[in-house]
Amino acid sequence: MSLLGSCWANRVDPVAYLTDVIIALPVTPSGEIDSLLPHNWMKRHPESLLPPIK
């Protein structure tokens, strides 16, 4: 699955996610890269969750 597909599957705003990850990626230690995956990222950024699809 692509990063954008993972964003939609986890109801994460893809623009907010990609903006934050592009900034965070260069300073994130290699052992913590998985914290930048959408399903982990959304736990730290609940304000970026999309509303449920009706």
C-alpha positions in Angstrom: 0.0 0.0 0.0 1.2 3.5 -0.8 1.7 6.2 1.9 -1.3 8.1 0.6 -3.4 4.9 0.6 -2.3 4.3 4.2 -3.3 7.8 5.1 -6.8 7.3 3.7 -7.1 3.8 5.4 -6.2 5.4 8.7 -8.3 8.6 8.2 -5.1 10.8 8.3 -5.1 14.1 6.4 -2.5 13.4 3.7 -1.3 17.0 3.4 -0.7 17.4 7.1 1.0 14.0 7.2 3.3 14.5 4.3 4.2 18.1 5.4 5.2 16.9 8.8 7.0 13.8 7.6 9.1 15.7 5.0 10.2 18.0 7.8 10.8 15.2 10.4 12.5 12.6 8.2 16.0 14.2 8.0 16.2 14.4 11.8 14.5 11.1 12.8 17.0 8.4 13.8 16.9 5.3 11.6 15.6 3.2 14.5 12.5 5.4 14.8 11.5 5.6 11.2 8.4 3.5 11.9 7.1 6.3 14.1 6.5 8.2 10.8 4.2 5.6 9.3 0.6 6.9 9.1 -0.9 4.5 11.7 1.8 5.5 14.2 1.9 9.2 13.3 -1.8 9.7 13.8 -1.4 8.8 17.5 0.7 11.9 18.0 -1.4 14.1 15.7 -5.1 13.5 16.5 -6.0 16.9 15.2 -5.1 15.7 11.7 -7.7 12.8 11.6 -10.3 13.0 8.9 -14.0 12.6 9.8 -15.4 9.1 9.2 -16.8 8.5 5.7 -20.6 8.2 5.7 
